Amino acid sequence: MQEPTTTSRLRRRAAHFRALPFRASVRSARLRGLPSRVRNWVAQCLETDLDRGRGFLWLPVAAAVGIAVYFALPREPHWPTLAGLGLAVSLAAVYSQRHRLGFAALATCAAVLFAMAAVAGQTARVQAPVVPYDGTFVVRGFVETREPRPDGAVRYVLRVVSMEGLTRERMPHRVRMTARGRGDRPEVGDGVRAIARLAPPRGPVAPGGYNSARRLFFEGIGASGFSYGLPKPANLGSPPLDLRVVAAVAHVRANIAERLRMALPGRNGELAATLLVGDRGGIPEDTQDAIRAAGLGHILAISGLHMALVAGTIFTLIRFGLAALPSVALTYPIRKWAAAAALLAGFVYLVLSGGAIATLRAFVMLAVALVAILADRPALTLRSVAVAALVVMAIDPAAVIEPGFQMSFAAVIALVAAYEWLAGRERVRDPPANSGRIRRIGRWGGLWIAGLALTSLIAGLATGPIGAFHFHRIAPFGLLGNLLAMPLVTLVVMPAGVVSVALMPLGLDPIPLTAMGWGLDGVVAVAHMVADLSAGAGAVGRTPAVAVLSMAAGLLWLALWTTSWRFLGIGAIAAGLAFLPFASRPDVLIADDGRTVAVRGADGRLRIAVAQGGAFVARMWLEADGDSRAADDPSVKAGILCDGLGCTLPLVRGPPGSEAASSVNTESPHSLGILNGKLAFVERPQAFLEDCQRATILVTRHTAPRDCTGPLLVVDRRKLIETGALALKRIDDPPFYRLTRGRPKVPRPWDARPVVRR
């Protein structure tokens, strides 16, 4: 090719410079048209996704948002009004079907309103009396549930028949108590009499924390505490019909658990009883801690994994067994027969495992998938997951705010969406027919290991932020733990367990249980190994709610849409990650019972003073702070001065040059204008005489004297009943502490406030 001459190069360069103004005008025209093109792109993506039926997938999301909005309301709404508004909006949506965007918006609003009405109706339906004050009561009732604990105690839930000192209108329907003692332990369905120390269910241990009183409210439990000794038999007549059915099922469960413990004594028997019948109280604490630290905690909660393995084992055995009979396999729909048998097995497993909410949720998801097989539809799609979510929310709307619901559906949505996307890519080609058997086995074995790794990675990434928010921990080596342990659980532990239960009537269950024990030994060994690798590395402390919400929204956007705008979800996930370092950590914490106080020291770590019965709260505070120290670590009490009457904790000083204020900050009713001084933790009333004069903050579980006006803030029993747990956050400019309360000013139905007894 002939080299261009200097003249031709100059001509092209001149033409280039003459074209620059034209190119600049084109570029500016494109920039001016950018908003309209963005609108066109968004409209095209939305139209395409709606044509593909992806709009239906957002209905359960809208319903979940409605339930979350209900719990965030400052007052209790009127559920018939919400239902009426939902019906009106639904009718409007029906008449606007020609306008697709309007119909989608109205349908979303209707889902939000109906979900709010559903959970408000559930609140009205389950509302029951709560024990009005802390006290000792003589309780008579029927044992509804019995759960052994690792320390030898037993946790009972009693369906109350009578309580001395309370009228029927003020008597809770159910109470939960822990009992210790020797002798015969009552069984489910037995009538008993117990002398118990009971109190109203406690709220969150810190403002913004998990509210156990709310969950107990929806379970109908109006008091919790402990029994003085084991409950004694009482002649209360025949239990109600539903309780007789529950007792019969509990008897079968107890017999199976006993057979498992006989064949696998010790730790493995407790693990087998947990996996097969939901009797999870006897697992040693060190084993539980190791399993959770290794990212294997999901195997202890009977959920989707166990339900899928039980049903999958039955499905595989029946389908392959019938496939071995050519006359049957070629004539009858053996796949549907296997699906029906698996559905029945899942229902039996649901009953035998105790029917917990997580198990019920897993069964609903399994039932949707198997019914899809019976109807000749794809078994596991995002549409089936959406149907399962709607069914679960219809059965128990309040479950949406529970960690189990959020983590299980986050994992399933992420996995199904990921594998749908992979299925749309180029399929993996089969190895050549003339390749060696070892090569073919190795290829498929490698693909199976890769699939297991990908599944663990996707599920871990989807559930990690939610777990960190609720439990303040992550499993940094969870992928390794799942890669090593899940093949044992999938191929050995659960199949052997299912076969053993099926062979129990024939007396052959010890044979498969031996293999199950080997698998459990391997799982526990992996758990301890991985837990040792991640010792202390999993504590992450408080996670900002806005970060988790942003990442959850990004996950849903990425998973539920199919067109190019789905990748906007990556931006929302990135924004959530950017918010993670900005969690607010309180500088002073006060427990709702006044038995535990904490002050942040100069090194940024909490110093905690604990009265009798406050160790649990201290442990929860340390976990929420991302602190791996034990509650009894000497450094936790460093700098705290205690005597027989109470303790004093130094408050963190403000920045150089700042001065302590001498009055309550009037700009906010939740602000206290102090930075220097000491916190007095009064355990005995004799300390009031001195501490009411010298303390800056006074905390006590007793009722402080009316003339205790020296401290800028007095937190006694009366105030704690009103506010619940308290958190104080230091603000440097202007210098003061901002107060956050655990209970809202206007109580909701689950915010039971005990009466102060004089």
Residue pairs with C-beta under 8 A, 6 or more apart in sequence:
41 565
42 565
44 563
45 561
45 563
45 564
45 565
46 101
46 565
47 100
48 562
48 563
49 55
49 561
49 562
49 563
50 100
50 104
52 562
53 383
54 560
54 561
54 562
55 104
55 107
56 383
56 386
57 382
57 383
57 386
57 560
58 108
58 560
59 107
59 108
59 111
59 386
59 390
60 386
60 389
60 390
60 393
61 556
61 560
62 107
62 108
62 109
62 111
62 112
62 115
63 111
63 112
63 114
63 115
63 389
63 390
63 393
64 115
64 389
64 393
64 400
65 112
65 115
66 111
66 112
66 113
66 114
66 115
66 116
66 119
67 115
67 116
67 118
67 119
67 393
67 397
67 398
67 400
67 401
68 400
68 401
69 112
69 116
70 77
70 115
70 116
70 119
70 120
71 119
71 214
71 401
74 744
74 745
74 746
75 746
75 748
76 120
76 123
76 748
76 749
77 116
77 120
78 120
79 116
79 117
79 120
79 121
79 123
79 124
80 117
82 113
82 114
82 116
82 117
82 120
83 113
83 114
83 117
83 121
85 113
86 110
86 113
86 114
86 117
89 106
89 109
89 110
89 113
90 106
90 107
90 110
90 114
92 106
93 103
93 106
93 107
93 110
96 102
96 103
96 106
97 103
115 393
115 397
118 393
118 394
118 397
119 397
119 398
119 400
122 218
122 396
122 397
122 398
123 218
123 398
123 749
123 750
126 217
126 218
126 220
127 217
127 749
128 172
128 173
128 174
128 220
128 222
129 169
129 170
129 171
129 172
129 173
129 222
130 172
130 200
130 201
130 222
130 223
130 752
131 137
131 163
131 166
131 172
131 175
131 198
131 199
131 200
131 222
131 223
131 754
132 166
132 170
132 200
132 754
132 755
133 199
133 200
133 754
133 755
133 756
133 757
134 197
134 198
134 199
134 200
134 754
134 757
135 165
135 197
135 198
135 199
135 757
136 195
136 196
136 197
136 198
137 163
137 164
137 165
137 166
137 195
137 196
137 198
137 223
138 163
138 164
138 165
138 193
138 194
138 195
139 158
139 160
139 162
139 163
139 175
139 177
139 193
139 194
139 195
139 196
139 198
140 160
140 161
140 162
140 163
140 191
140 192
140 193
140 234
140 236
141 158
141 159
141 160
141 161
141 162
141 175
141 191
141 192
141 236
142 158
142 159
142 161
142 189
142 190
142 191
142 192
142 236
142 239
142 240
142 243
143 156
143 157
143 158
143 186
143 187
143 188
143 189
143 190
143 192
143 231
144 156
144 157
144 158
144 159
144 174
144 188
144 243
144 246
145 155
145 156
145 157
145 188
145 250
145 354
146 154
146 155
146 156
146 185
146 186
146 187
146 188
146 250
147 154
147 155
147 156
147 279
147 280
147 281
148 154
148 155
148 279
148 281
148 282
149 155
149 178
149 281
149 282
150 281
150 282
150 283
150 284
150 285
150 288
152 180
153 178
153 179
153 180
154 178
154 179
154 180
154 185
154 230
154 281
155 176
155 177
155 178
155 179
155 281
156 176
156 177
156 178
156 179
156 186
156 227
156 231
157 174
157 175
157 176
157 221
158 174
158 175
158 176
158 177
158 192
158 194
158 231
159 173
159 174
159 240
159 243
160 171
160 172
160 173
160 174
160 175
161 191
161 236
162 171
163 171
163 172
172 221
172 222
172 223
173 220
173 222
174 219
174 220
174 221
174 222
175 196
175 198
175 221
175 222
175 223
175 224
175 225
176 216
176 221
176 223
176 224
176 225
177 194
177 196
177 198
177 224
177 225
177 226
177 227
178 225
178 226
178 227
179 194
179 226
179 227
179 229
179 230
179 231
180 229
180 230
181 229
181 230
182 230
183 230
184 230
185 230
186 192
186 230
186 231
186 233
187 247
187 250
187 251
187 254
188 243
188 246
188 247
188 250
188 251
189 239
189 243
189 244
189 246
189 247
189 250
190 233
191 233
191 234
191 235
191 236
191 237
191 239
192 231
192 232
192 233
192 234
193 231
193 232
193 233
193 234
194 227
194 228
194 231
194 232
195 227
195 228
195 229
196 225
196 226
196 227
196 228
197 225
197 226
197 227
197 228
198 223
198 224
198 225
199 223
199 224
199 225
199 754
200 213
200 222
200 223
200 752
200 753
200 754
201 212
201 213
201 216
201 217
201 221
201 222
201 223
201 224
201 750
201 752
202 212
202 213
202 224
202 592
202 593
203 211
203 212
203 213
203 592
203 724
203 725
203 742
203 743
203 751
204 210
204 211
204 212
204 592
204 724
204 725
204 742
205 591
205 592
205 616
205 617
205 620
205 621
205 725
206 586
206 589
206 620
206 621
206 624
206 725
206 727
206 742
207 586
207 724
207 725
207 726
207 727
207 740
207 741
207 742
208 545
208 727
208 740
208 742
209 620
209 624
209 725
209 742
210 403
210 470
211 750
213 750
213 751
213 752
214 398
214 401
214 750
215 398
215 402
216 222
216 224
216 750
217 749
217 750
217 752
218 396
218 398
218 750
222 752
238 244
239 247
249 351
249 352
252 352
253 277
253 278
253 279
253 352
253 353
253 354
254 279
256 273
256 276
256 277
256 352
256 501
256 504
257 273
257 277
257 279
259 504
259 509
260 269
260 272
260 273
260 276
260 277
260 500
260 513
261 269
261 270
261 272
261 273
262 269
263 269
263 500
263 509
263 510
263 513
263 514
263 517
264 272
264 513
264 516
264 517
264 520
267 283
267 284
267 287
267 520
267 524
268 516
268 517
268 520
268 521
270 282
270 283
270 284
271 283
271 287
271 520
271 523
271 524
272 497
272 513
272 516
272 517
272 520
273 279
273 280
273 282
274 280
274 283
274 300
274 302
275 299
275 302
275 306
275 493
275 494
275 497
276 352
276 353
276 497
276 498
276 500
276 501
277 352
277 353
277 354
278 302
278 352
278 353
278 354
278 356
278 359
279 354
280 300
283 300
287 524
287 527
288 300
289 531
290 524
290 527
290 528
290 531
291 297
291 299
291 300
291 523
291 524
291 527
291 531
292 300
292 473
292 475
293 475
293 527
293 530
293 531
293 534
293 535
293 538
294 475
294 477
294 478
294 481
294 485
294 526
294 527
294 528
294 529
294 530
294 531
294 534
295 460
295 475
295 477
295 478
295 479
295 481
295 482
295 530
296 478
296 481
296 482
296 485
296 523
296 526
296 527
297 475
298 305
299 305
299 306
299 485
299 489
299 523
301 358
301 404
302 353
302 354
302 356
302 358
302 359
302 362
303 358
303 359
303 361
303 362
303 404
303 408
304 361
304 362
304 365
304 366
304 408
304 411
304 412
305 489
306 349
306 353
306 362
306 494
307 346
307 349
307 350
307 359
307 362
307 363
307 365
307 366
308 362
308 366
309 489
309 490
309 494
309 495
309 498
310 345
310 346
310 349
310 494
310 498
311 342
311 343
311 345
311 346
311 349
311 366
311 370
312 342
313 494
313 495
313 498
313 499
314 338
314 341
314 342
314 345
314 498
315 338
315 339
315 341
315 342
316 338
318 334
318 337
318 338
318 341
318 342
319 334
319 335
319 337
319 338
322 328
322 329
322 332
322 334
322 337
322 338
323 329
323 334
328 334
335 373
336 373
336 374
339 370
339 373
339 374
340 370
340 374
342 366
342 370
343 366
343 367
343 370
343 371
345 498
346 363
346 366
346 367
346 370
347 363
349 359
349 363
350 359
350 360
350 363
352 501
353 359
357 396
357 399
357 402
357 404
357 405
358 404
358 408
360 392
360 395
360 396
361 388
361 392
361 399
361 404
361 405
361 408
362 408
364 388
364 391
364 392
364 395
365 384
365 385
365 388
365 412
367 388
368 384
368 385
368 387
368 388
368 391
369 379
369 380
369 384
370 379
372 378
372 379
372 380
372 381
372 384
373 379
378 384
380 416
381 416
381 420
382 413
382 416
382 417
382 420
382 559
382 560
385 409
385 412
385 413
385 416
389 409
392 399
392 405
393 399
393 400
399 405
400 406
403 466
403 467
403 470
403 471
406 466
406 552
407 463
407 466
407 467
410 462
410 463
410 466
410 552
410 555
411 458
411 459
411 462
411 463
413 462
413 555
413 556
413 559
413 560
414 458
414 459
414 461
414 462
414 555
414 559
415 455
415 458
415 459
415 462
416 559
417 558
417 559
417 560
418 454
418 458
418 559
428 447
431 439
431 440
431 443
449 483
452 482
452 483
452 486
452 487
453 479
453 483
456 478
456 479
456 482
456 483
456 486
457 479
460 475
460 478
460 479
460 482
462 555
464 474
465 543
465 547
465 548
465 551
465 552
465 576
466 548
466 552
467 473
467 474
468 474
468 540
468 543
468 548
469 543
469 545
469 548
471 623
472 539
472 540
472 541
472 542
472 543
472 623
472 624
472 626
473 538
473 539
473 540
473 623
474 538
474 540
475 481
475 534
475 538
476 534
476 537
476 538
477 530
477 533
477 534
478 530
480 530
480 533
481 526
481 527
481 530
484 526
484 530
485 522
485 523
485 526
485 527
488 519
488 522
488 523
488 526
489 519
489 523
492 515
492 516
492 518
492 519
492 522
493 516
493 519
493 520
493 523
496 512
496 513
496 515
496 516
496 519
497 512
497 513
497 516
499 512
500 509
500 510
500 511
500 512
500 513
500 516
501 509
503 509
503 511
503 512
536 628
539 623
539 626
539 627
539 628
540 626
541 583
541 585
541 624
541 625
541 626
541 627
542 583
542 584
542 585
542 624
542 625
542 626
543 580
543 583
544 579
544 580
544 582
544 583
544 584
546 576
546 579
547 576
547 577
547 578
547 579
547 580
547 582
548 576
549 576
550 572
550 573
550 575
550 576
550 579
551 572
551 573
551 576
551 577
552 576
553 569
553 572
554 569
554 570
554 571
554 572
554 573
554 574
554 575
554 576
555 569
555 573
556 569
557 566
557 568
557 569
557 572
558 566
558 567
558 569
558 570
558 573
559 566
559 569
560 566
561 569
584 729
585 600
585 625
585 729
586 600
586 727
586 728
586 729
586 740
587 599
587 600
587 652
587 728
587 729
587 730
587 737
588 597
588 598
588 599
588 600
588 651
588 679
588 697
588 726
588 727
588 728
588 737
589 596
589 597
589 598
589 606
589 621
589 725
589 726
589 727
589 728
590 596
590 597
590 699
590 715
590 720
590 725
590 726
590 727
590 728
591 597
591 614
591 617
591 725
592 720
592 724
592 725
592 742
593 613
593 614
593 617
593 701
593 720
594 611
594 699
594 700
594 701
594 702
594 715
594 716
594 717
594 720
595 610
595 611
595 612
595 613
595 614
595 617
595 701
596 608
596 609
596 610
596 611
596 614
596 617
596 618
596 621
597 608
597 609
597 649
597 679
597 681
597 699
598 606
598 607
598 608
598 609
598 618
598 621
599 606
599 607
599 649
599 650
599 651
599 652
599 679
600 606
600 607
600 652
601 607
601 638
601 639
601 652
602 652
602 653
605 625
605 627
605 629
605 635
606 621
606 622
606 625
606 627
606 636
607 636
607 637
607 638
607 639
607 640
607 649
608 618
608 621
608 622
608 631
608 636
608 637
609 637
609 640
609 642
609 647
609 649
609 681
610 617
610 618
610 631
611 681
611 683
611 701
615 631
615 632
618 631
618 636
619 630
619 631
622 628
622 629
622 630
622 631
622 636
629 635
629 636
630 636
639 649
639 650
640 647
640 648
640 649
641 647
641 648
642 648
644 684
645 682
645 683
645 684
645 686
645 687
646 680
646 681
646 682
646 683
646 684
646 687
646 691
646 700
647 680
647 681
647 683
648 678
648 679
648 680
648 681
648 691
648 695
649 678
649 679
649 681
650 678
650 679
651 674
651 675
651 676
651 677
651 678
651 679
651 696
651 697
652 675
652 730
653 675
653 676
654 660
654 675
654 676
654 730
654 732
654 735
655 732
655 735
658 675
658 732
658 735
659 676
659 735
660 674
660 675
660 676
660 677
660 696
660 735
661 673
661 674
661 675
661 734
661 735
661 736
662 673
662 712
663 673
663 712
664 671
664 672
664 673
664 712
664 713
665 671
665 672
665 673
665 734
665 736
668 738
670 738
670 739
670 740
670 741
671 731
671 736
671 737
671 738
671 739
672 697
672 712
672 713
672 728
672 736
672 737
672 738
672 739
673 712
673 734
673 735
673 736
673 737
674 696
674 697
674 712
674 713
674 735
674 736
674 737
675 730
675 732
675 735
675 736
675 737
676 696
677 695
677 696
677 697
678 694
678 695
678 696
678 697
679 695
679 696
679 697
679 698
679 699
680 687
680 691
680 694
680 695
680 697
680 698
680 699
680 711
681 699
681 700
682 688
682 691
682 698
682 699
682 700
682 702
682 704
683 700
683 701
685 702
688 700
688 704
688 705
688 708
691 698
691 711
692 698
692 704
692 705
692 707
692 708
692 709
692 710
692 711
693 710
694 710
695 710
695 711
696 711
696 712
696 713
697 711
697 712
697 713
697 714
697 715
698 704
698 708
698 711
698 713
698 714
698 715
698 716
699 715
699 716
700 715
700 716
700 717
701 716
701 717
701 720
702 716
702 717
703 716
703 717
703 718
703 756
704 714
704 716
704 718
708 714
715 726
717 756
718 756
720 726
721 753
721 754
721 756
722 743
722 753
723 741
723 742
723 743
724 741
724 742
724 743
724 751
725 741
725 742
726 739
726 740
726 741
726 742
727 739
727 740
727 742
728 737
728 738
728 739
728 740
729 737
729 738
729 740
730 736
730 737
731 737
731 738
743 751
743 753
744 751
747 753
